[in-house]
Amino acid sequence: MSLKSIIYKALILINFMFLTVSAQTADDFFHGGSQLYIQGKINESKALVGQGLKMFPNDPKLNALENKIKEEDQNQQNQQQDQQQSQEQQQQQQQGGQDKEQQNQQEQQQDLAKKDEQQKQQGKEKQAQQIEKKKELSKEEAERILQALRSDEKENQKLRRPEQPARRPRVEKDW
């Protein structure tokens, strides 16, 4: 392998890396939004996914993540409403006197809330695993792209080589 070909391949690789870093793709928005979602930063995640959907409105991953974020937002609102209701019940119970059945109900509600929280956490962990799998797929895609670039380069080099004229057969002198 000549020094020119090594340098040329390195330049292609650098250009490819530059393009992937400078250009934001739908996958970049998806991965960033999903990371924020996993970290519990729902509003930031919603904003980033919204930006991505402005640029890539038909991207299925971004649309699915937006739907998931909306579901989570709705769940949080429901949970807040449930907490407010339980606080109101607690206040009513304190005012009217608490008996053991009401305390048991509260404990059961708290247990259910803990179980719901655990289930949500497990769901987030599963989603994180799915996102990691998708990241692995994107690495494979990058390898395929690099392989395609390499094969294209080989074809281009073949086309750039000037054709060498056909050699004339050597004629022995007849004198």
DODREN-623696 format. One record per residue (C-alpha): residue number from 1; residue in one letter; x, y, z. Coordinates in Angstrom, 1 decimal, padded with zeros to 4 digits, always signed. Layout:
   i aa      u      v      w
 NUM  a      X      Y      Z
...
This chain:
   i aa      u      v      w
   1  m +000.0 +000.0 +000.0
   2  s +001.5 +003.3 -001.1
   3  l +001.8 +006.4 +001.1
   4  k -000.5 +008.3 -001.3
   5  s -003.3 +005.7 -000.8
   6  i -002.9 +005.8 +003.0
   7  i -003.1 +009.6 +003.0
   8  y -006.0 +009.6 +000.7
   9  k -007.9 +007.1 +002.8
  10  a -007.1 +009.1 +006.0
  11  l -008.5 +012.2 +004.3
  12  i -011.7 +010.4 +003.4
  13  l -012.1 +009.2 +006.9
  14  i -011.5 +012.7 +008.4
  15  n -014.0 +014.2 +006.0
  16  f -016.6 +011.5 +006.9
  17  m -016.0 +012.2 +010.6
  18  f -016.3 +015.9 +010.1
  19  l -019.6 +015.5 +008.2
  20  t -021.0 +013.3 +011.0
  21  v -019.9 +015.8 +013.7
  22  s -021.1 +019.0 +012.0
  23  a -024.4 +017.7 +010.5
  24  q -027.3 +017.0 +012.9
  25  t -029.3 +014.1 +011.7
  26  a -032.7 +012.9 +012.9
  27  d -030.8 +010.2 +014.8
  28  d -028.7 +012.9 +016.6
  29  f -031.9 +014.6 +017.8
  30  f -033.4 +011.2 +018.7
  31  h -030.4 +010.0 +020.7
  32  g -030.1 +013.4 +022.5
  33  g -033.8 +013.6 +023.3
  34  s -033.9 +010.0 +024.5
  35  q -030.9 +010.6 +026.8
  36  l -032.6 +013.6 +028.3
  37  y -035.8 +011.6 +028.7
  38  i -034.0 +008.8 +030.5
  39  q -032.4 +011.4 +032.8
  40  g -035.8 +012.6 +033.7
  41  k -035.4 +016.0 +032.0
  42  i -038.8 +015.8 +030.2
  43  n -039.1 +019.4 +029.2
  44  e -035.6 +019.6 +027.7
  45  s -036.2 +016.3 +025.9
  46  k -039.5 +017.6 +024.6
  47  a -037.7 +020.8 +023.3
  48  l -034.9 +018.9 +021.6
  49  v -037.3 +016.4 +019.9
  50  g -039.5 +019.4 +018.8
  51  q -036.4 +020.9 +017.1
  52  g -035.7 +017.6 +015.4
  53  l -039.3 +017.3 +014.2
  54  k -039.1 +020.8 +012.7
  55  m -036.2 +019.6 +010.6
  56  f -037.3 +016.0 +010.1
  57  p -041.1 +015.9 +010.5
  58  n -041.6 +012.4 +009.0
  59  d -038.9 +010.7 +011.0
  60  p -040.6 +007.6 +012.7
  61  k -038.1 +007.5 +015.7
  62  l -038.6 +011.2 +016.5
  63  n -042.4 +010.8 +016.3
  64  a -042.4 +007.7 +018.5
  65  l -040.2 +009.5 +021.1
  66  e -042.5 +012.5 +021.0
  67  n -045.5 +010.3 +021.7
  68  k -043.6 +008.5 +024.5
  69  i -042.7 +011.9 +026.1
  70  k -046.4 +013.0 +025.8
  71  e -047.4 +009.8 +027.6
  72  e -044.9 +010.4 +030.3
  73  d -046.0 +014.0 +030.7
  74  q -049.6 +012.8 +031.0
  75  n -048.6 +010.2 +033.6
  76  q -046.8 +012.9 +035.6
  77  q -049.9 +015.1 +035.5
  78  n -052.1 +012.1 +036.6
  79  q -049.6 +011.3 +039.4
  80  q -049.7 +014.9 +040.6
  81  q -053.4 +014.9 +040.6
  82  d -053.4 +011.6 +042.6
  83  q -051.0 +013.1 +045.1
  84  q -053.2 +016.1 +045.5
  85  q -056.2 +013.9 +046.1
  86  s -054.3 +011.8 +048.6
  87  q -053.2 +015.0 +050.4
  88  e -056.7 +016.2 +050.5
  89  q -057.8 +012.8 +051.9
  90  q -055.1 +013.0 +054.5
  91  q -056.3 +016.5 +055.6
  92  q -059.9 +015.3 +055.8
  93  q -058.8 +012.3 +057.8
  94  q -056.9 +014.5 +060.2
  95  q -059.8 +016.8 +060.7
  96  g -062.4 +014.1 +061.2
  97  g -060.1 +011.8 +063.1
  98  q -058.3 +008.8 +061.7
  99  d -059.3 +005.3 +062.2
 100  k -057.3 +002.2 +061.4
 101  e -059.1 +001.3 +058.1
 102  q -058.3 +004.6 +056.6
 103  q -054.7 +004.3 +057.6
 104  n -054.6 +000.8 +056.0
 105  q -056.0 +002.3 +052.8
 106  q -053.3 +005.0 +052.8
 107  e -050.6 +002.4 +053.3
 108  q -052.1 +000.4 +050.4
 109  q -052.1 +003.5 +048.2
 110  q -048.6 +004.2 +049.1
 111  d -047.6 +000.7 +048.4
 112  l -049.3 +000.9 +045.0
 113  a -047.6 +004.2 +044.3
 114  k -044.2 +002.6 +045.1
 115  k -045.0 -000.3 +042.8
 116  d -046.0 +002.1 +040.1
 117  e -042.8 +004.0 +040.5
 118  q -040.8 +000.7 +040.4
 119  q -042.6 -000.3 +037.2
 120  k -041.9 +003.1 +035.6
 121  q -038.2 +002.7 +036.6
 122  q -038.1 -000.7 +035.0
 123  g -039.8 +000.7 +031.9
 124  k -037.1 +003.4 +031.7
 125  e -034.4 +000.8 +032.1
 126  k -035.9 -001.3 +029.3
 127  q -036.1 +001.8 +027.1
 128  a -032.4 +002.6 +027.9
 129  q -031.5 -000.9 +026.8
 130  q -033.4 -000.5 +023.6
 131  i -031.7 +002.8 +022.9
 132  e -028.3 +001.1 +023.5
 133  k -029.3 -001.6 +021.0
 134  k -030.2 +001.2 +018.5
 135  k -026.9 +002.8 +019.1
 136  e -025.2 -000.5 +018.2
 137  l -027.2 -000.6 +015.0
 138  s -026.0 +002.9 +014.2
 139  k -022.4 +001.8 +014.7
 140  e -023.0 -001.1 +012.2
 141  e -024.5 +001.4 +009.8
 142  a -021.4 +003.6 +010.1
 143  e -019.2 +000.5 +009.3
 144  r -021.3 -000.2 +006.2
 145  i -021.0 +003.4 +005.1
 146  l -017.2 +003.3 +005.5
 147  q -017.0 +000.0 +003.6
 148  a -019.1 +001.5 +000.8
 149  l -016.8 +004.6 +000.7
 150  r -013.8 +002.3 +000.5
 151  s -015.2 +000.3 -002.4
 152  d -016.3 +003.5 -004.2
 153  e -012.7 +004.9 -003.8
 154  k -011.3 +001.7 -005.3
 155  e -013.6 +002.1 -008.3
 156  n -012.7 +005.8 -008.7
 157  q -009.0 +005.0 -008.6
 158  k -009.4 +002.4 -011.4
 159  l -011.3 +005.0 -013.5
 160  r -008.6 +007.6 -013.0
 161  r -005.7 +005.4 -014.1
 162  p -004.8 +006.3 -017.7
 163  e -004.9 +003.4 -020.0
 164  q -001.5 +002.2 -021.1
 165  p -001.0 +001.9 -024.8
 166  a -000.8 -001.6 -026.1
 167  r +002.7 -002.8 -026.4
 168  r +003.9 -003.6 -029.9
 169  p +005.3 -007.0 -030.3
 170  r +009.1 -007.0 -030.7
 171  v +010.1 -007.5 -034.2
 172  e +013.4 -009.1 -034.9
 173  k +015.4 -007.4 -037.5
 174  d +015.6 -009.3 -040.7
 175  w +018.8 -008.1 -042.5
